[in-house]
Amino acid sequence: MAVSGADVQHAKKLLCSGKLVAIPTETVYGLAGNALNPRAVATIYEVKNRPSFNPLIIHTDSLKKVANYVASVPPLAQKLADKFWPGPLTILLPKTDALPDIVTASSERVAVRVPQHSLTLSLLKELDFPLAAPSANPFGYISPTQAAHVEAQLGDKISYILDGGSCSVGIESTIVGIEDNRVEVYRWGGISLEDLTAVVPNVQTYSNQLEESPSAPGMLKSHYAPSKKIIIGNLAELLRQYHHSEVGIISFSDFFPQIPKNRQCVLSASGNLNEAAQRLFSSLRHLDRPYIKVILSEFVPNYGLGRAINDRLARASA
């Protein structure tokens, strides 16, 4: 069983010795290890059962530190970092040999970000190395948004969980690259299209966001999934096709009185996409129960954080 607490110095000691620590961010909890230590990074892959072709994101506390591990920071990337760091934006940048290839799955680019969480920022400021940190869950399963989620999934495989409370955003970071003087989105997350276009005019979506050989973290076709089958569509119509005693429901804002309360999750009764994003993974986890045979859900409005919510639902149901 992992110990949970808010002791930054204890977390630092473990990380410096090559151990793994679960860390809180505003997006989800990460499984962190020294990104400059190939053995520690290999342990991340092992603990998560993550395929080695799927690259990791590195985290640090400033763009100044990022510059130690990347060959260049294009002006557009600098502009985005100035606006959104710390925050839920990951930027793909050309790596240097200072980073072992295992971090990037031998890609020439590394995914980097500065997370917005006071406890983890305090830890990162104490370290003279970046942290490689994918989500702290078994590969392909629902990302954790509370320390208890990490304990339930990986508590027997790691030493310490830095407990920073519930994640405020609740879905992973948006991942972007700079391609031919434009911003290309590889994964939607906590920064929306509207956020990006308010800063840079030319934003495009990467043409193949559901990949089996990913160009960036979090791009596999099947991901973020509970053990139960998920079917997405019009909930009223789906409920006519399935026996009510077999289903769980995730709706955007509607409550269905014919279904018991413990079998349904309303992401936001007021239709707030930020609230819906924060509740998505905990809702999937809540309904992943033995007494539920299938989870019925629906897409949310496809703007703002709705794009990221719909992306996670699509991958969970793949």
Backbone torsions as a table, in degrees:
resi	resn	phi	psi	omega
1	MET	NA	133.7	179.3
2	ALA	-78.4	148.1	172.8
3	VAL	-86.4	137.0	176.0
4	SER	-111.6	145.1	178.5
5	GLY	179.6	-176.1	-177.8
6	ALA	-116.6	28.3	-176.3
7	ASP	-87.2	97.0	-178.3
8	VAL	-63.8	-38.3	-178.5
9	GLN	-67.2	-36.3	176.8
10	HIS	-67.1	-42.1	177.2
11	ALA	-60.6	-42.9	178.6
12	LYS	-59.7	-45.4	-178.9
13	LYS	-59.6	-44.6	179.8
14	LEU	-63.8	-45.6	-177.9
15	LEU	-64.8	-39.0	179.5
16	CYS	-67.4	-23.4	178.8
17	SER	-92.0	6.3	177.4
18	GLY	91.1	5.3	179.6
19	LYS	-84.8	169.7	178.5
20	LEU	-103.8	146.2	178.5
21	VAL	-136.0	136.5	171.9
22	ALA	-81.5	132.3	-176.3
23	ILE	-124.1	146.1	177.2
24	PRO	-85.6	144.6	168.0
25	THR	-134.5	176.8	177.0
26	GLU	-70.7	-19.4	-177.6
27	THR	-89.5	-76.1	176.0
28	VAL	-142.2	172.5	174.5
29	TYR	-75.1	139.7	179.7
30	GLY	-109.6	151.9	174.0
31	LEU	-98.4	103.9	-165.5
32	ALA	-105.6	142.6	172.8
33	GLY	-148.0	165.1	179.3
34	ASN	-62.0	114.5	-176.8
35	ALA	-68.5	-15.7	179.4
36	LEU	-93.0	-2.8	-177.6
37	ASN	-108.1	101.1	-176.9
38	PRO	-55.7	-34.1	179.9
39	ARG	-67.4	-41.4	177.9
40	ALA	-64.6	-41.8	179.5
41	VAL	-65.0	-41.6	178.0
42	ALA	-61.0	-34.7	178.0
43	THR	-66.5	-35.2	175.3
44	ILE	-58.0	-49.5	178.8
45	TYR	-59.3	-40.8	-177.5
46	GLU	-67.3	-47.0	-177.6
47	VAL	-63.9	-39.3	-180.0
48	LYS	-81.9	-14.8	-169.4
49	ASN	58.0	42.4	-176.4
50	ARG	-91.5	134.7	179.1
51	PRO	-64.7	142.0	-173.7
52	SER	-70.0	-11.8	178.5
53	PHE	-85.1	-2.2	-176.6
54	ASN	-100.2	108.5	-172.0
55	PRO	-68.5	165.3	-178.1
56	LEU	-111.0	161.2	173.1
57	ILE	-97.3	137.8	172.2
58	ILE	-101.2	146.2	-176.5
59	HIS	-123.4	138.1	170.6
60	THR	-148.1	-175.1	-171.1
61	ASP	-104.4	1.5	-178.9
62	SER	-161.5	154.4	174.6
63	LEU	-64.3	-31.2	177.7
64	LYS	-58.6	-41.9	178.2
65	LYS	-72.1	-36.6	177.7
66	VAL	-56.0	-38.0	-177.0
67	ALA	-60.3	-18.4	178.4
68	ASN	-73.3	-15.2	-172.3
69	TYR	-123.2	1.6	179.2
70	VAL	-123.8	149.5	-176.7
71	ALA	-75.6	-29.2	-179.4
72	SER	-162.5	159.0	174.5
73	VAL	-125.6	100.6	-179.1
74	PRO	-58.7	153.8	-178.8
75	PRO	-53.3	-39.4	179.3
76	LEU	-65.4	-38.7	177.6
77	ALA	-65.3	-41.2	177.3
78	GLN	-60.0	-43.1	-179.6
79	LYS	-63.0	-42.7	178.7
80	LEU	-67.1	-42.0	178.8
81	ALA	-62.5	-42.6	179.4
82	ASP	-60.4	-34.7	-177.3
83	LYS	-84.0	-42.4	-165.8
84	PHE	-110.2	-5.6	177.2
85	TRP	-102.2	136.8	-6.1
86	PRO	-66.8	145.5	180.0
87	GLY	164.3	178.0	-171.4
88	PRO	-83.9	51.2	175.5
89	LEU	-125.7	128.3	175.3
90	THR	-111.0	135.9	-177.4
91	ILE	-119.4	130.7	175.3
92	LEU	-83.8	124.4	-177.8
93	LEU	-133.7	153.6	179.4
94	PRO	-65.9	127.2	-176.3
95	LYS	-84.3	161.8	170.9
96	THR	-106.7	174.7	179.3
97	ASP	-71.8	-5.1	177.3
98	ALA	-65.0	-25.3	178.4
99	LEU	-97.5	130.3	177.0
100	PRO	-65.9	147.3	-176.8
101	ASP	-61.1	-24.7	-177.8
102	ILE	-62.8	-27.9	179.9
103	VAL	-65.6	-41.0	-173.9
104	THR	-101.5	8.2	-175.1
105	ALA	53.8	40.6	177.9
106	SER	68.2	10.2	173.4
107	SER	-70.6	152.9	177.3
108	GLU	-80.8	-5.1	178.1
109	ARG	-117.3	150.7	177.8
110	VAL	-120.1	141.6	176.7
111	ALA	-89.5	124.4	-175.4
112	VAL	-131.0	148.5	172.2
113	ARG	-157.5	161.7	173.7
114	VAL	-112.8	109.3	-175.3
115	PRO	-75.4	155.5	-179.8
116	GLN	-104.5	79.8	174.6
117	HIS	-151.0	123.8	-170.9
118	SER	-60.3	-39.7	-177.6
119	LEU	-67.2	-46.0	-179.4
120	THR	-71.4	-35.2	174.7
121	LEU	-62.3	-38.8	176.3
122	SER	-61.5	-41.2	177.5
123	LEU	-64.6	-48.4	-177.2
124	LEU	-61.7	-33.9	178.1
125	LYS	-67.6	-24.5	-179.9
126	GLU	-80.9	-16.5	-171.5
127	LEU	-99.6	145.8	174.6
128	ASP	-101.7	22.2	174.5
129	PHE	-144.2	153.2	175.5
130	PRO	-78.2	162.4	177.0
131	LEU	-107.1	127.2	167.2
132	ALA	-80.8	128.2	-172.9
133	ALA	-153.7	89.7	167.5
134	PRO	-76.0	177.5	179.7
135	SER	-63.2	145.7	-172.7
136	ALA	-87.7	67.0	-179.1
137	ASN	-149.8	160.2	172.4
138	PRO	-58.4	142.7	-174.6
139	PHE	-54.0	131.9	176.6
140	GLY	89.2	-14.5	-176.2
141	TYR	-89.4	178.8	-176.7
142	ILE	-65.3	134.0	179.9
143	SER	-69.4	144.7	-177.6
144	PRO	-85.8	137.8	177.5
145	THR	-118.8	5.5	174.7
146	GLN	-142.0	155.4	178.4
147	ALA	-59.7	-35.1	-179.8
148	ALA	-63.1	-33.0	177.4
149	HIS	-64.3	-41.0	179.1
150	VAL	-64.6	-45.7	-179.8
151	GLU	-59.0	-42.1	-177.8
152	ALA	-66.2	-30.2	-173.7
153	GLN	-98.8	-39.4	-172.5
154	LEU	-128.7	10.1	-173.4
155	GLY	-59.4	-25.3	-179.6
156	ASP	-89.5	1.6	-175.1
157	LYS	-119.2	-7.8	179.8
158	ILE	-130.1	162.9	-174.1
159	SER	-90.2	-34.1	-169.0
160	TYR	-148.5	141.0	174.1
161	ILE	-118.2	116.0	175.6
162	LEU	-77.6	109.0	-170.5
163	ASP	-90.4	109.6	179.3
164	GLY	-112.9	21.2	180.0
165	GLY	79.7	-166.2	-179.4
166	SER	-75.7	143.1	-179.7
167	CYS	-72.4	132.8	-172.8
168	SER	-76.1	-31.3	179.3
169	VAL	-90.4	-49.7	170.8
170	GLY	90.2	-8.2	171.2
171	ILE	-132.1	160.3	-172.7
172	GLU	-64.8	173.0	-178.7
173	SER	-72.0	154.6	167.4
174	THR	-73.6	137.2	179.1
175	ILE	-113.0	128.3	-179.6
176	VAL	-130.1	156.1	170.6
177	GLY	-128.3	162.7	177.1
178	ILE	-105.4	114.3	-175.3
179	GLU	-126.5	115.1	176.5
180	ASP	51.0	48.8	176.7
181	ASN	62.3	30.7	172.1
182	ARG	-136.2	160.9	176.8
183	VAL	-95.7	125.4	179.2
184	GLU	-114.3	127.4	-177.3
185	VAL	-90.7	121.2	179.3
186	TYR	-95.0	-27.2	176.2
187	ARG	-152.0	131.3	175.1
188	TRP	-79.3	143.9	-179.6
189	GLY	-158.5	-137.3	-170.9
190	GLY	-70.9	-10.5	172.6
191	ILE	-109.7	125.4	-173.7
192	SER	-88.8	168.0	173.8
193	LEU	-57.6	-41.0	180.0
194	GLU	-63.9	-37.6	175.3
195	ASP	-61.2	-46.9	-176.3
196	LEU	-66.0	-46.4	-175.2
197	THR	-71.1	-15.3	173.5
198	ALA	-73.6	-16.1	-177.6
199	VAL	-109.4	-43.3	179.9
200	VAL	-127.2	138.2	-172.3
201	PRO	-77.5	-31.7	-170.5
202	ASN	-105.9	95.5	-179.5
203	VAL	-122.9	128.4	178.4
204	GLN	-128.1	156.8	176.9
205	THR	-95.8	131.8	177.6
206	TYR	-54.9	135.7	-167.9
207	SER	-68.8	-22.3	-177.4
208	ASN	-128.3	81.5	-175.9
209	GLN	-84.1	-9.6	175.9
210	LEU	-112.4	94.6	-170.6
211	GLU	-117.3	151.8	170.2
212	GLU	-97.1	-16.9	174.4
213	SER	-126.6	88.5	-163.9
214	PRO	-71.9	143.1	174.0
215	SER	-85.5	-15.6	-179.0
216	ALA	-153.4	164.4	177.8
217	PRO	-60.4	151.5	172.2
218	GLY	74.6	21.8	-175.0
219	MET	-109.4	2.7	-179.9
220	LEU	-66.5	148.0	-175.2
221	LYS	-59.9	-44.9	178.5
222	SER	-105.7	121.5	-173.8
223	HIS	-165.5	165.5	174.6
224	TYR	56.1	33.7	-167.4
225	ALA	-107.4	141.2	168.5
226	PRO	-76.0	177.5	179.0
227	SER	-77.7	-17.9	-179.9
228	LYS	-85.6	150.4	175.4
229	LYS	-67.7	138.1	176.6
230	ILE	-113.0	131.6	176.0
231	ILE	-120.7	128.3	-176.4
232	ILE	-111.0	134.9	178.7
233	GLY	175.2	-157.7	175.4
234	ASN	-76.1	116.1	-171.3
235	LEU	-63.7	-39.9	179.4
236	ALA	-60.6	-41.0	178.5
237	GLU	-70.6	-41.0	179.7
238	LEU	-62.8	-37.3	-178.7
239	LEU	-66.6	-20.4	175.6
240	ARG	-78.9	-14.2	-176.5
241	GLN	-98.8	-16.5	-174.3
242	TYR	-124.4	145.2	176.5
243	HIS	-67.6	133.7	-173.5
244	HIS	-63.4	-24.7	-179.4
245	SER	-76.3	-8.7	-176.5
246	GLU	-102.0	-15.3	-166.4
247	VAL	-106.1	156.0	162.9
248	GLY	-119.4	153.8	-175.0
249	ILE	-127.8	134.1	166.2
250	ILE	-117.4	112.4	178.5
251	SER	-112.7	160.9	177.3
252	PHE	-71.5	-56.1	-175.0
253	SER	-141.3	-5.6	-174.9
254	ASP	-99.6	140.3	174.2
255	PHE	-102.6	137.6	-178.7
256	PHE	-109.0	104.0	-172.2
257	PRO	-63.5	-20.9	-179.2
258	GLN	-77.1	-9.1	-179.4
259	ILE	-108.3	132.6	178.8
260	PRO	-55.1	146.4	-176.4
261	LYS	-59.2	-34.7	-177.2
262	ASN	-74.5	-4.0	179.7
263	ARG	-108.1	6.7	-180.0
264	GLN	-141.2	147.9	179.2
265	CYS	-127.9	123.9	174.7
266	VAL	-98.0	118.2	-174.9
267	LEU	-67.5	-38.3	177.2
268	SER	-160.6	107.5	-179.6
269	ALA	-61.0	-27.0	-179.3
270	SER	-91.4	-0.5	179.8
271	GLY	75.3	28.4	-179.3
272	ASN	-90.4	117.5	-175.5
273	LEU	-68.1	-33.0	177.4
274	ASN	-64.5	-43.5	176.8
275	GLU	-64.6	-39.9	179.2
276	ALA	-61.8	-42.3	178.7
277	ALA	-62.7	-43.1	-177.8
278	GLN	-63.7	-28.1	-175.8
279	ARG	-97.8	-8.0	-170.7
280	LEU	-60.0	-55.6	-173.5
281	PHE	-67.3	-37.5	178.0
282	SER	-66.4	-31.0	177.1
283	SER	-69.2	-44.3	176.2
284	LEU	-59.1	-41.6	-179.6
285	ARG	-66.5	-41.9	-178.7
286	HIS	-60.3	-36.7	-175.9
287	LEU	-89.9	-2.8	179.1
288	ASP	-83.6	67.6	-172.0
289	ARG	-119.3	154.2	-179.5
290	PRO	-59.5	-32.7	-175.9
291	TYR	-81.4	-1.4	177.2
292	ILE	-109.4	126.3	-177.9
293	LYS	-93.3	-30.6	-178.5
294	VAL	-149.0	143.0	177.1
295	ILE	-104.9	123.4	176.6
296	LEU	-99.8	136.2	-179.0
297	SER	-145.0	179.7	179.6
298	GLU	-142.8	153.4	172.9
299	PHE	-73.2	153.2	177.8
300	VAL	-100.1	170.4	176.4
301	PRO	-52.7	133.3	-169.3
302	ASN	-91.0	59.1	172.7
303	TYR	-145.5	165.6	-176.6
304	GLY	56.5	-138.3	178.8
305	LEU	-72.4	-5.8	176.0
306	GLY	-59.7	-33.0	178.3
307	ARG	-62.3	-41.9	-179.8
308	ALA	-70.4	-39.5	177.0
309	ILE	-61.0	-46.4	-180.0
310	ASN	-65.2	-35.7	176.1
311	ASP	-60.9	-45.4	-178.6
312	ARG	-67.9	-38.8	177.5
313	LEU	-64.2	-41.4	179.5
314	ALA	-62.4	-44.4	-179.9
315	ARG	-68.6	-37.7	179.5
316	ALA	-65.6	-28.3	-177.7
317	SER	-96.7	-1.9	-174.6
318	ALA	-64.3	NA	NA
